[in-house]
Amino acid sequence: MKPRRSSRRKHLTSPTLEPIQPNAAGIDVGATEIYVAVPADRDPQPVRCFLSFTDDLQALADWLQKCGIQSVAMESTGVYWISLFQILEARGIQVCLVNARHVKHVPGRKSDVMDCQWLQYLHSVGLLRASFRPEQAICTIRSLLRHRDSLVEMAAVHIQHMQKALTQMNLQLHHVISDITGVTGMAILDAIVMGQRDPQTLARLRDPRVKTPEETIVKALVGDYRREHLFALRQSMEAYRSYKKLMAGCDLEIEQYLVALDAKVDVKEKPLPAAKYPHKTRGNEFCFDLRSHLYRIFGVDLTAIPGMDAITAHTILAEIGADLSKFHSAAAFASWLGLCPDNRVSGGKVLSVKTRTVANRASAALRRAAQSLHGSKTYLGNYYRRMRTRLGAPMAITAAAHKLARIIFHLLTTRQGYDESIFAAEETRHRKRTELRLRKQAREFGLQLIPLNV
């Protein structure tokens, strides 16, 4: 424990509201120092400062238990709160993790001591809402998935370095084949760094599945082989393969945690159906059957939804989990994702209906899934194209992502599989509305629509 910097600091005035949670504390989390405030009647020194070392965090938890604290409120500051959150949770203390924007001080109230006192006061009178945080098993998978995403990004950087080295040598290989990290690309690059320079010999390493003619590849491999660029190419290839190896190890670790999660469906009695919308395999996909694990954990096949693939479904699992009981409705779920209008009304006048800006990976994944619906010949594909015609691409993506979120909420809460026929009635109603609108426009121009007998 560390004493306060000054004994002359002013404290908050006595609360004017009746405390709803008398056993509440407030914590202001920092990188090196953590300030804690408890009710004034619990300790002669109700505000204390602790260092961020593990022993000090354990002493902090001991002091809170000594003061009879049952619930704690603290801001989600970076990643500094995670260790303290886990220690307090293990001690049986309820932790209310709040958004920093929800507890802003009034002007003139800004210091570490005042912050923790302000949090304690707001929490004691019930004015704070806890942020959503999934169970610990899901948080573990989320940490591993985010680490894997960073490995994918760093591997992509080295692919760019490889392309830069090829461009500086005027080798246009990355322009004539779709992926230089594929079988053909890596075989040719390995031969180049080993000393092979003959374009004909290099082009014969082309995989038969490559559609680019061998003559084009020969022309692309005529360039200025310079030593410094070959050195950069060699190191970039080594770094890329190193990150691919790390990704494979991360995949094995993630699979072990997925196997440990409870199953919502008996795969033997109700096996996984065949993929309805097969997608093209990408180079950064998992090295195990991710779709089967997700089906067992969710109890339904989310990849049956148009636009959803296994990686998107896994993002939903890692960021939210399979239990959506903390969201009382699909509307609340969509609001948490930031996919519904954030109506701001003052004086009876609508000031804004824009969606909230949220840093949510699940929301971003649903937006990518919605954008992929542009060529889908399904109800959701028709809906996206219709919204894009009326509202433009950005708002259409949000609208389609909102619909995907509602569908996912329904599937996970009812454990019912996705059924495209449910939307047939809605599609029929839309066709009738369109027909009535066209007939009305035709009458205005003095024309008449005659149906074709097909």
C-alpha positions as CSV (number, residue, x, y, z in Angstrom):
1,M,0.0,0.0,0.0
2,K,1.2,3.5,-0.8
3,P,0.0,6.6,1.2
4,R,-1.9,9.3,-0.5
5,R,0.2,12.1,-2.0
6,S,-1.5,14.9,0.0
7,S,-3.7,14.9,3.0
8,R,-5.2,18.3,1.9
9,R,-7.1,16.8,-1.0
10,K,-10.8,17.6,-1.0
11,H,-13.3,14.8,-0.9
12,L,-16.7,14.6,-2.5
13,T,-19.5,16.1,-0.6
14,S,-21.8,13.7,1.2
15,P,-24.2,11.8,-1.2
16,T,-27.7,13.3,-1.4
17,L,-29.2,10.1,-2.8
18,E,-30.0,7.1,-0.7
19,P,-27.4,4.4,-1.3
20,I,-28.8,1.3,-3.1
21,Q,-25.5,-0.7,-2.7
22,P,-24.0,0.4,0.6
23,N,-21.1,-2.2,0.3
24,A,-19.8,-0.6,-2.9
25,A,-16.3,0.7,-3.8
26,G,-14.8,2.6,-6.6
27,I,-11.4,2.0,-8.3
28,D,-9.5,4.2,-10.6
29,V,-7.1,2.0,-12.5
30,G,-3.8,3.2,-13.9
31,A,-0.6,1.6,-15.3
32,T,1.4,1.9,-12.1
33,E,-1.0,3.2,-9.4
34,I,-4.5,2.2,-8.5
35,Y,-6.7,4.4,-6.3
36,V,-9.5,2.8,-4.3
37,A,-12.4,4.5,-2.4
38,V,-14.7,2.8,0.1
39,P,-17.6,4.3,2.1
40,A,-16.3,6.8,4.7
41,D,-17.6,4.7,7.6
42,R,-15.6,1.6,6.7
43,D,-12.1,2.8,7.4
44,P,-10.3,5.8,8.9
45,Q,-8.6,6.2,5.6
46,P,-11.4,5.6,3.0
47,V,-9.2,6.4,0.0
48,R,-6.0,4.4,-0.5
49,C,-3.4,4.1,-3.3
50,F,-1.9,0.7,-4.3
51,L,0.8,-0.1,-6.7
52,S,0.1,-2.4,-9.7
53,F,2.3,-5.3,-8.6
54,T,0.6,-8.6,-7.9
55,D,1.3,-8.5,-4.2
56,D,-0.2,-5.0,-3.9
57,L,-3.3,-6.2,-5.8
58,Q,-3.7,-9.0,-3.4
59,A,-3.3,-6.5,-0.5
60,L,-6.0,-4.4,-2.2
61,A,-8.4,-7.3,-2.3
62,D,-7.7,-8.1,1.4
63,W,-8.5,-4.5,2.3
64,L,-11.7,-4.5,0.4
65,Q,-12.8,-7.7,2.1
66,K,-11.8,-6.3,5.5
67,C,-14.1,-3.3,4.8
68,G,-17.0,-5.6,3.9
69,I,-17.1,-4.6,0.2
70,Q,-19.2,-6.8,-2.0
71,S,-19.3,-4.9,-5.3
72,V,-16.7,-2.8,-7.0
73,A,-16.9,-0.4,-10.0
74,M,-14.0,0.4,-12.2
75,E,-13.3,1.8,-15.7
76,S,-12.1,-0.5,-18.5
77,T,-8.8,1.4,-19.0
78,G,-6.7,-0.3,-21.7
79,V,-5.7,-3.8,-20.4
80,Y,-4.6,-2.6,-17.0
81,W,-7.9,-3.7,-15.4
82,I,-7.7,-7.3,-16.4
83,S,-5.4,-8.6,-13.6
84,L,-7.2,-6.8,-10.9
85,F,-10.6,-7.9,-12.3
86,Q,-9.5,-11.6,-12.2
87,I,-8.1,-11.3,-8.6
88,L,-11.3,-9.6,-7.3
89,E,-13.5,-12.1,-9.2
90,A,-11.6,-15.0,-7.6
91,R,-12.2,-13.5,-4.2
92,G,-16.0,-13.5,-4.8
93,I,-16.3,-9.7,-5.2
94,Q,-18.7,-8.6,-7.9
95,V,-16.9,-6.3,-10.4
96,C,-18.9,-3.7,-12.4
97,L,-16.8,-2.9,-15.4
98,V,-18.1,0.4,-16.8
99,N,-17.5,2.4,-19.9
100,A,-15.3,5.5,-19.2
101,R,-17.6,7.7,-21.3
102,H,-20.5,6.9,-18.9
103,V,-18.8,8.2,-15.8
104,K,-17.3,11.5,-16.9
105,H,-16.9,14.1,-14.2
106,V,-18.5,17.5,-14.1
107,P,-16.1,20.3,-14.8
108,G,-13.5,20.8,-12.1
109,R,-13.5,17.3,-10.8
110,K,-10.4,15.5,-12.2
111,S,-7.9,13.7,-10.1
112,D,-7.2,10.1,-9.3
113,V,-8.6,10.5,-5.8
114,M,-11.7,12.3,-7.0
115,D,-12.2,9.7,-9.8
116,C,-12.3,6.7,-7.5
117,Q,-14.6,8.6,-5.1
118,W,-16.9,9.5,-8.0
119,L,-17.1,5.9,-9.1
120,Q,-17.8,4.8,-5.6
121,Y,-20.6,7.3,-5.2
122,L,-22.3,6.5,-8.6
123,H,-22.0,2.8,-8.0
124,S,-23.5,3.0,-4.5
125,V,-26.6,4.9,-5.7
126,G,-27.1,2.5,-8.6
127,L,-26.3,4.9,-11.5
128,L,-23.7,2.6,-13.3
129,R,-24.4,-0.2,-15.8
130,A,-21.9,-3.0,-16.1
131,S,-20.4,-3.6,-19.5
132,F,-21.0,-7.0,-21.1
133,R,-18.2,-9.5,-20.5
134,P,-18.6,-13.2,-21.5
135,E,-17.6,-16.0,-19.2
136,Q,-13.9,-16.7,-18.5
137,A,-13.7,-19.7,-20.9
138,I,-14.9,-17.5,-23.8
139,C,-12.5,-14.7,-22.7
140,T,-9.6,-17.2,-23.0
141,I,-10.6,-18.1,-26.6
142,R,-11.1,-14.4,-27.4
143,S,-7.5,-13.6,-26.2
144,L,-6.1,-16.4,-28.4
145,L,-8.2,-15.3,-31.4
146,R,-7.0,-11.7,-31.1
147,H,-3.4,-12.9,-30.8
148,R,-3.9,-15.0,-33.9
149,D,-5.3,-12.0,-35.7
150,S,-2.2,-10.0,-34.9
151,L,-0.1,-12.9,-36.3
152,V,-2.1,-12.8,-39.5
153,E,-1.5,-9.1,-39.8
154,M,2.2,-9.4,-39.2
155,A,2.4,-12.2,-41.8
156,A,0.6,-10.0,-44.3
157,V,3.2,-7.3,-43.7
158,H,6.0,-9.7,-44.8
159,I,4.0,-10.6,-47.9
160,Q,4.1,-7.0,-48.8
161,H,7.9,-7.0,-48.2
162,M,8.2,-9.9,-50.6
163,Q,6.1,-8.1,-53.2
164,K,8.2,-5.0,-52.7
165,A,11.4,-6.9,-53.3
166,L,10.0,-8.5,-56.4
167,T,8.9,-5.1,-57.8
168,Q,12.3,-3.6,-57.1
169,M,13.8,-6.4,-59.2
170,N,11.1,-5.8,-61.9
171,L,9.8,-9.4,-61.4
172,Q,6.1,-9.3,-62.0
173,L,5.3,-12.7,-60.5
174,H,2.8,-11.2,-58.0
175,H,0.9,-9.6,-60.9
176,V,0.4,-12.8,-63.0
177,I,-0.6,-15.2,-60.2
178,S,-3.2,-14.6,-57.6
179,D,-1.2,-15.5,-54.5
180,I,2.6,-15.6,-54.3
181,T,2.3,-17.5,-51.0
182,G,0.5,-20.4,-52.8
183,V,2.1,-23.6,-54.1
184,T,3.4,-22.0,-57.3
185,G,4.5,-18.8,-55.8
186,M,6.5,-20.2,-53.0
187,A,8.1,-22.9,-55.2
188,I,9.3,-20.2,-57.6
189,L,10.5,-17.9,-54.8
190,D,12.4,-20.8,-53.1
191,A,14.1,-21.5,-56.4
192,I,15.0,-17.9,-56.9
193,V,16.6,-17.5,-53.4
194,M,18.5,-20.8,-54.1
195,G,20.1,-19.2,-57.1
196,Q,18.0,-20.2,-60.0
197,R,17.6,-17.4,-62.6
198,D,16.4,-19.1,-65.8
199,P,12.8,-18.0,-66.4
200,Q,12.0,-21.2,-68.4
201,T,13.1,-23.4,-65.5
202,L,11.3,-21.3,-62.9
203,A,8.1,-21.2,-65.0
204,R,8.0,-25.0,-65.1
205,L,7.4,-25.0,-61.4
206,R,3.9,-23.7,-62.1
207,D,1.2,-25.8,-60.6
208,P,-1.2,-27.3,-63.2
209,R,-4.2,-25.6,-61.4
210,V,-2.8,-22.2,-62.2
211,K,-4.8,-20.6,-65.1
212,T,-2.0,-18.2,-66.1
213,P,-0.2,-19.5,-69.2
214,E,3.4,-20.6,-68.7
215,E,4.6,-18.1,-71.4
216,T,3.2,-15.2,-69.3
217,I,5.0,-16.5,-66.2
218,V,8.2,-16.7,-68.2
219,K,7.9,-13.0,-69.2
220,A,7.2,-12.0,-65.6
221,L,10.3,-13.7,-64.3
222,V,12.7,-11.7,-66.5
223,G,14.2,-9.0,-64.3
224,D,17.2,-7.4,-62.6
225,Y,18.3,-9.8,-59.9
226,R,20.1,-7.6,-57.4
227,R,21.8,-9.0,-54.3
228,E,20.3,-6.5,-51.8
229,H,16.8,-7.2,-53.0
230,L,17.3,-11.0,-53.0
231,F,18.5,-10.7,-49.4
232,A,15.3,-8.8,-48.4
233,L,13.2,-11.4,-50.2
234,R,14.9,-14.3,-48.4
235,Q,14.4,-12.7,-45.0
236,S,10.8,-11.8,-45.7
237,M,10.1,-15.4,-46.7
238,E,11.7,-16.7,-43.6
239,A,9.7,-14.3,-41.4
240,Y,6.4,-15.2,-43.2
241,R,7.0,-18.9,-42.7
242,S,7.8,-18.3,-39.0
243,Y,4.5,-16.5,-38.5
244,K,2.7,-19.3,-40.3
245,K,4.2,-21.7,-37.9
246,L,3.1,-19.6,-35.0
247,M,-0.4,-19.5,-36.4
248,A,-0.5,-23.3,-36.6
249,G,0.6,-23.5,-33.0
250,C,-2.1,-21.0,-32.0
251,D,-4.7,-23.0,-33.9
252,L,-3.9,-26.1,-31.9
253,E,-4.2,-24.2,-28.7
254,I,-7.6,-22.7,-29.7
255,E,-8.8,-26.2,-30.7
256,Q,-8.0,-27.6,-27.3
257,Y,-10.2,-24.8,-25.6
258,L,-13.0,-25.4,-28.1
259,V,-13.1,-29.1,-27.3
260,A,-13.4,-28.2,-23.6
261,L,-16.5,-26.1,-24.1
262,D,-19.9,-27.7,-23.4
263,A,-21.9,-29.1,-26.3
264,K,-25.4,-27.8,-27.0
265,V,-26.2,-30.7,-29.4
266,D,-25.4,-34.4,-29.7
267,V,-23.5,-34.6,-32.9
268,K,-24.1,-38.4,-33.1
269,E,-27.9,-38.0,-33.0
270,K,-28.0,-34.8,-35.0
271,P,-24.9,-34.6,-37.3
272,L,-23.7,-31.5,-38.9
273,P,-25.5,-31.0,-42.3
274,A,-23.5,-30.4,-45.4
275,A,-22.4,-26.8,-46.0
276,K,-25.1,-25.0,-47.8
277,Y,-22.9,-22.1,-49.0
278,P,-19.4,-23.4,-49.6
279,H,-16.8,-20.6,-49.7
280,K,-13.4,-20.3,-51.2
281,T,-10.6,-21.5,-48.9
282,R,-8.3,-18.7,-47.7
283,G,-4.7,-18.8,-46.7
284,N,-5.3,-17.7,-43.1
285,E,-7.9,-20.3,-42.2
286,F,-7.7,-22.6,-39.2
287,C,-5.8,-25.9,-39.6
288,F,-8.7,-27.9,-38.1
289,D,-12.4,-28.4,-38.8
290,L,-13.7,-25.2,-37.1
291,R,-17.2,-25.5,-38.5
292,S,-17.8,-28.8,-36.7
293,H,-16.7,-27.4,-33.3
294,L,-18.9,-24.3,-33.7
295,Y,-21.9,-26.5,-34.5
296,R,-21.4,-28.5,-31.4
297,I,-20.9,-25.4,-29.2
298,F,-23.7,-23.3,-30.6
299,G,-26.2,-26.1,-31.2
300,V,-27.0,-24.7,-34.6
301,D,-25.1,-24.2,-37.8
302,L,-24.6,-20.4,-38.2
303,T,-22.8,-21.0,-41.5
304,A,-26.2,-21.9,-43.0
305,I,-27.0,-18.2,-42.9
306,P,-26.1,-16.5,-46.2
307,G,-22.9,-14.4,-45.8
308,M,-21.7,-16.2,-42.7
309,D,-18.7,-18.4,-42.8
310,A,-16.8,-20.3,-40.1
311,I,-14.4,-17.5,-39.3
312,T,-17.2,-15.0,-38.8
313,A,-19.1,-17.5,-36.6
314,H,-16.0,-18.1,-34.6
315,T,-15.6,-14.3,-34.1
316,I,-19.2,-14.3,-32.7
317,L,-18.3,-17.1,-30.3
318,A,-15.0,-15.5,-29.2
319,E,-16.5,-12.0,-28.6
320,I,-19.9,-12.9,-27.2
321,G,-20.1,-16.6,-26.5
322,A,-23.0,-19.1,-27.1
323,D,-25.1,-17.8,-24.3
324,L,-27.1,-14.6,-25.1
325,S,-29.3,-14.6,-22.0
326,K,-27.7,-11.3,-20.8
327,F,-29.5,-9.6,-23.7
328,H,-33.2,-9.5,-23.0
329,S,-34.2,-9.1,-26.7
330,A,-32.9,-9.1,-30.2
331,A,-33.2,-5.3,-30.2
332,A,-30.9,-5.0,-27.1
333,F,-28.4,-7.4,-28.8
334,A,-28.4,-5.2,-32.0
335,S,-28.1,-2.0,-29.9
336,W,-25.0,-3.4,-28.1
337,L,-23.5,-4.2,-31.5
338,G,-24.1,-0.6,-32.6
339,L,-26.2,-1.8,-35.5
340,C,-29.4,0.2,-34.8
341,P,-30.3,3.9,-34.9
342,D,-29.1,5.9,-31.8
343,N,-32.0,8.3,-31.6
344,R,-31.2,11.6,-30.1
345,V,-34.3,13.8,-29.4
346,S,-34.4,17.2,-27.6
347,G,-37.4,19.5,-27.3
348,G,-39.4,17.1,-29.5
349,K,-36.9,17.5,-32.3
350,V,-34.9,14.5,-33.7
351,L,-31.3,15.7,-33.6
352,S,-29.7,12.5,-34.9
353,V,-30.5,8.9,-35.8
354,K,-27.0,7.8,-36.6
355,T,-25.7,4.5,-35.2
356,R,-23.3,4.7,-32.3
357,T,-19.6,4.4,-33.1
358,V,-18.5,1.2,-31.4
359,A,-15.2,-0.7,-31.4
360,N,-16.7,-4.1,-31.5
361,R,-15.1,-7.0,-33.5
362,A,-18.4,-8.9,-33.6
363,S,-20.1,-5.9,-35.2
364,A,-17.2,-5.5,-37.7
365,A,-17.5,-9.2,-38.6
366,L,-21.2,-8.9,-39.2
367,R,-20.7,-5.9,-41.4
368,R,-18.2,-7.9,-43.5
369,A,-20.7,-10.7,-43.8
370,A,-23.4,-8.3,-44.8
371,Q,-21.2,-6.8,-47.5
372,S,-20.6,-10.3,-49.0
373,L,-24.3,-10.6,-49.7
374,H,-24.1,-8.4,-52.8
375,G,-24.1,-11.4,-55.1
376,S,-26.2,-13.8,-53.0
377,K,-29.3,-15.1,-54.7
378,T,-31.2,-15.4,-51.4
379,Y,-33.7,-13.3,-49.4
380,L,-30.9,-11.6,-47.5
381,G,-29.1,-10.9,-50.8
382,N,-32.2,-9.4,-52.3
383,Y,-32.7,-7.4,-49.1
384,Y,-29.1,-6.0,-49.2
385,R,-29.4,-5.0,-52.8
386,R,-32.8,-3.4,-52.2
387,M,-31.4,-1.4,-49.3
388,R,-28.3,-0.4,-51.3
389,T,-30.5,1.0,-54.1
390,R,-32.6,3.0,-51.6
391,L,-29.9,4.1,-49.0
392,G,-26.5,3.6,-50.5
393,A,-23.8,1.0,-49.7
394,P,-22.8,2.1,-46.1
395,M,-26.3,2.2,-44.7
396,A,-27.3,-0.9,-46.6
397,I,-24.4,-2.8,-45.0
398,T,-25.6,-1.6,-41.5
399,A,-29.2,-2.6,-42.3
400,A,-28.2,-6.1,-43.5
401,A,-25.8,-6.6,-40.5
402,H,-28.7,-5.6,-38.2
403,K,-30.8,-8.3,-39.8
404,L,-28.0,-10.8,-39.5
405,A,-27.7,-10.0,-35.8
406,R,-31.4,-10.6,-35.2
407,I,-31.3,-13.9,-37.0
408,I,-28.3,-15.0,-35.0
409,F,-30.0,-14.0,-31.8
410,H,-33.1,-16.0,-32.7
411,L,-31.1,-19.1,-33.7
412,L,-28.9,-19.1,-30.6
413,T,-31.8,-18.5,-28.2
414,T,-34.3,-21.0,-29.7
415,R,-31.7,-23.6,-31.0
416,Q,-33.6,-23.7,-34.2
417,G,-31.7,-24.1,-37.5
418,Y,-31.8,-21.4,-40.2
419,D,-34.8,-21.9,-42.5
420,E,-34.8,-19.9,-45.7
421,S,-38.5,-20.7,-46.4
422,I,-39.6,-18.5,-43.5
423,F,-38.6,-15.5,-45.6
424,A,-40.7,-16.7,-48.6
425,A,-43.8,-15.0,-47.3
426,E,-41.9,-11.7,-46.8
427,E,-40.5,-12.0,-50.3
428,T,-44.0,-12.6,-51.7
429,R,-45.3,-9.5,-49.9
430,H,-42.4,-7.4,-51.3
431,R,-43.2,-8.6,-54.8
432,K,-46.8,-7.6,-54.4
433,R,-45.9,-4.2,-53.1
434,T,-43.5,-3.8,-56.1
435,E,-46.2,-4.8,-58.5
436,L,-48.7,-2.4,-57.1
437,R,-46.2,0.4,-57.2
438,L,-45.4,-0.3,-60.9
439,R,-49.0,-0.5,-61.8
440,K,-49.7,2.8,-60.2
441,Q,-46.8,4.4,-62.1
442,A,-48.0,2.9,-65.3
443,R,-51.5,4.3,-64.9
444,E,-49.9,7.7,-64.2
445,F,-48.2,7.5,-67.7
446,G,-51.4,6.2,-69.3
447,L,-50.0,2.7,-69.7
448,Q,-51.1,-0.8,-68.6
449,L,-49.0,-3.7,-67.4
450,I,-49.8,-7.0,-68.9
451,P,-48.4,-10.1,-67.2
452,L,-46.4,-12.6,-69.3
453,N,-47.5,-16.2,-69.4
454,V,-44.3,-18.0,-68.6
